[in-house]
Amino acid sequence: MSNNIIQAYAAMSAGAALQPYQFDAGELQPHQVEIQVQYCGLCHSDLSVIENDWGISQYPVVAGHEVVGIVTALGSEAKGLEIGQRVGLGWTAESCQHCDPCLDGRQVQCETGGTPTIVGHAGGFADKVRAGWQWVIPLPDDLDIESAGPLLCGGITVFTPLLQHQIQATHHVGVIGIGGLGHIAIKLLKAWGCEITAFTSNLDKTDELKAMGADHVVNTRDTAALKALRGRFDLLLSTVNVGLDWSALMTTLAPNGQLHTVGVPLEPMAIPAISLIGGAKAVTGSSTGSPSTLRLLMKFAARKQIRPQVEVYPMSKINEAIERLHSGQARYRIVLKADF
C-alpha cells in the first residue's frame, strides 16, 4: 500500500453517520509535516462542519482538529521538527506566511483565511494527517497526551484572551458557561492565580467546579445574584452560544473591565452604549491562537499539569462518541484514541 494512502472516518454528506474512508493524499508538500495520529479530540466545531451548519463544508468531510501524534515524515522545507517527535495540531493547518498578519506573528488572522484543518482539508479522524510545519506544535514530554488534544482548540481559545487582556493573578475573572471550553478556562485561571467565578445555569455542578478551581459559582440567570456582583470583574469570558442578559452582565464589570466572547450566540448581543461609556468598558472577541501562542500554552499546561477532563473512546466507536457529544452529557471533552 502506498505511503500516501490515509485511512479515515468521513461524513459523505451533511449530517451523515461517519464511515470508513480511504484516500490518496498525494506527495507530501515541501512545507508539510505528516503526523501519525494517536489521539484526536471531538469538538462541537467538528459537528458543525459534519452537519454543514456554517455552509462551508466540503464533502467528504474528514473532521478532527485536536490531534496528538508522532511526526512520521517531513517535507524538505519543514523546520524545527524531527521524525518520531510528539506534536499537536489544532484548528488551523496552513497559513500563507506572507501577508502582514502572518509576518507580524498573527498567523491566526491570515488575510487569506488560512486553511482550517477540517474544511477543504482532511483532519485527524484518521491514521495520519498533514499540515504546514509552523502549525505543527511540539509537545513537552511531561504533558499528559491522552488529555492534551482539547488544549489545541478549546484550550487555546480560552488562553488567548488572558494574554490579550494582560490578565494577572490579582484579577477577578468570571467564566460564563462551564462546558468544554469553560472548564478548561477554570483550570487555566486557577494555575494563573486569579480569583474565579463560574457562571452556569446548572448549579448541580457547583462542587465539581469548585474542585476544578472556581472560588464562586453563580446561576447565570439569577437576576438578584448578578445585581450583587456589580463592579466585580476585570474580565468576563463568555463561552456560550445562547443569548443572555448582556446588559445585566455588563454591570458586573469593574471600571475598564471587558466582556470577551469566544462563544457564538445566534442572536446579536444587545449591549447599551451607556454600559460601555460609564466605566470605560469594552466588548471584545477572539478566535484560536497563533503557533507561538499554542507553543506557550503547551509549555504552561505541562509545567502546571493542566489536564482537560476527558472521556476517551476508541476511534472505531466514533459515531457513539458523536451521539454522546450531541446528548450534552459529556464531561467535559471527548477524545478519540486511534485504533486503525
N, C-alpha and C positions, 0 to 999 in steps of 0.2 A: 504493500500500500504506500502511495506517495506520502512524503513527509508533509505535504501541503494539504492533505485531507484532514478536515476537522469534524469530529463527532459532536453533535449538539442536540438541544431540545428547542424546537421552534414553534411559534404560532404561525399557521399558514394563512390565516385571515383574522379579522378583528374579533377579539374575544374568544377565539377557538382554543380548545384544550391544547397544551403543548404536546408535541410528538417527536420521536427521534428523527433527526435530520442530519444528513451528511453533505458536506460541500467542499469544493476545492478552493482554498484561499489564494492560490497562485503563489508566485515567488514573493518571498519576504522583501519588502522595500528597503533601500539603504538606511533610512532613518528609523526603521521599525525594530521592535523587540517582540519576540514570541514568548508567551508565558504558558507553562503547563498549569492549569487551574487545579488548585487543591480545595479551596472553599470559595463560595460566592454568596454574598448576601442577597436577600429578596426584599426589594423596596417597593413602596407604593408607586414610585415612578415607573418601575418595571410593568406594573399592572396597567398604568395609564398608557404606556406605549403598546403593550399587547392588545389593549382594547381600543386603541386609536382615539383616546379621549381628547388629545390635543390636535388631532388632524394632521400629524406629521409622520406617522408610522409608515415604514416601507416593508412590505411582506415578501418573503417570510421574515418574521422578527425573531432574532436570537437575542433575548434580553439578558440582563445580568451585568451590573456595573459596580459591584463591590467585591472585586476579585483579589484573592490572595493566592499566590502561586510561586513557581520557580522559573527563572529565566532558562529557556532551552535553546534559543537562537538569537543572535544579534546581527542586525544589518551593518553594513560596512561603515556607516556614519554614526552609529549609536555610541554614546559616550557615557563613561562613569558607571557602567554596569558590567557584570560578569556572568558567564554561564554558571548555573547552579545557585545563583543568588536568590534569596526570598524577597519578593516585591509585591506591591499592590497596585491596583488600577481602579480609578473611580469613574465619575460621570463623564469626563472628557478623555477622548483617546488621541485627538490630534488638534493642533492649532497652527496657524500659518507661519508663526515665528518671524514675520517681517513687518506687520502693522505696528503702529505706535504703542498700543497697549501691550502687545507681545514683547516688544523691545524694552518696555518700561517695567517688565516683570508682572504685568497684569494679564497673563495669557487667558485667564478665565473670562476676560472681556474682549477676546479676539474679535476684530472687526468683521471677519468672515463668519463669525458664529462658531468657528471650530467644528470638530466632528464629535458629537456625543457617542459614547461607547455603544449605545443601543439604537441609534437612529441612522439608518443607512450604513450601518457598521455592525458586524457580528460581535455580540457581547460574551459574557462569561458563563452562560448556561451551556457550557461546552467543555471539551477536554483541553482546548487551547484557545488563546485569544491573542490578538496583536494590537499594538498601539505605538504611537510615536514615543521615542525614548525619553523625552522630557516629562511625559505624563506617567511613566513607569516609576513608581516611588519605592526606593529602598526601605525595607522594614527592619527595625532594630531586632537583634537576636532575642532580647528579653520581652518582646511584645507577644502577647498571647494570640496565636494565629487563628484559633477557632473563632474568636470573637472580634478579630481585627477588621474584617470586611466592612461592617457597618460604619466604622470610623471614616472610611474613604468616601462616603457620601453623606450619610446622616451626621456623622461626627464633624466633618469639615464645614458643613452647612451651619452648625451652631457654634463652631470655633471661630470662624471668620469674623462674626460681629464683635467678639471680645477684643480682637485686635483692632478692628475698625474704630471702636469707641474707646479704646485705651482703658479697658476695664481693669481695675486694680482690686487688691484684697480688701480695701476699705469700702468698696462699693456694695450696695444692696441691689440685687438683680431679681426681677420676677420672671419666671418662665411660665408661659401660657400654653397649656396643652401638654400633658405628660404621656406621650406615646413613644414611637420610635425615636423621634428627634428630641423631644423634651427630656426623656430620661437620660440621654447622653449629655444634654446640656447641664443637668443637675450634677452629674458625675464630674464634668469638666470644671464647673464653677466651684464645687467642693474642693477640688485639687488646687484651684486658683486662689482659694481662701476667702471667697465672697460670702456675704450673708445672702441666703437664698429663700425666696418664697415661691412655692409651686402653686400655680393656678390650675385647678382641674374641676370638671363637672362631676367627677366620681370620687367622693370623699372616702369610699371604701379603700382607696389606695393610700390613705394617709400614713399608716405605719410603714408601708413599703417605701414610700417616698422619703420619709424621714430617715429610714435606714440607708437610703442612697446618698443622703446628704442634705436634704431640704431642711431648713430651720423652721419654716412655717408652711402650712398647707391651707389654701383658701378656695372656697367654692367660687368659680369664675362668674356664676350668675347670681351671686348673693349681693344685692344692691347695698345692703347695710354694711357688709364686710368691706366692699370697695370704698364706701364713704369713710370708713375708719382708717383706711390706708392712704388718705390724702397726703400728697407731697413726700411719699416714702421712697420711691425707686429712682435710682440713677439710670437704669435700663430695664425696659420691659421687652423680653424676647418672645415673640409670638410664633408658635409653630403650627397653629390651627388653620384649617381650610373652611371654617364656618364663620358666619357673621357673629360679632359680639357687640356689646355696648362700648364702642371705642371711645365715645365721649367720656363715659364714666372712668374708663381705664386711664385716659389721659390725665385725669385729676389726681391719679396716684403717683404721677411722676414728680420728682423733685425739680427745682429750677435747673435748667439746662439738661434735663433728662430726655431720653429718647425712647420712642416706641419703634422697635425694629422688627420687621416681619420677614420670616423665611417661609411661612405658610402662604397658601394662595386661596383666600376666600373667594367664592364665586361672585359675591356681590361687592360693589365698591365700598371702601371703608369710609363711613360718614364721620368726619372729624371737623368740628367747628374751628374756624380760623382763630377765634379768641382763645381757644385752648392751647394754641401754639404761641400766641403773642405774649400772654401774661408772664410765663416763666421761661421764655426763650427756648421752648421745647421743639422737638423735631420728630418727624416720622421718616424712617429710613428702611432700606431693604438690601439684601444681597443674595447671591446665588450660592455657589460652592466655594472653591478657592483655587489659587494658582499652585503650580508644583512646589514652589518654595514654602508656601503655607501648609500644604499637605505634608511635606517633609518635617516641618516644625511640629505639627500635630502628632505625627507618629513618634517623634522623639519624646515629646511631652507625655504622651499616653504610656509609653514604655517606662519612663522614669517614675511616673506616678501610679503605674499599674492600673490604668483606667480600662475597664472591660465592659463594653455594652452587654446588657443582659439578653442572652440569645436562646432560641430554640433551634436545635440542629436536626435537619432532615437529610437523608441521602438524596442526591440529585435525581436519582431514578424515581423518587416519590414527589417530583416537583409539582404535579397537579394537586396532590394532597396539601402541599405546603402553601400553594396559592389559595386554596379553599380556606386554610387556616388564617391566612392574612386577611382575606375577604371577610371572615367572620368577626373580625375586630377583637379576637380573644388572644392574639399573640402577645407574649410578654418577653421582651418588647420589640425584638427584631428576630427575623428568621434567617438562618444561614444554611446553605446547601453544601453538603460535602460531596465532592466529585467521586463517583463510583463507576466510571465507564469500564 
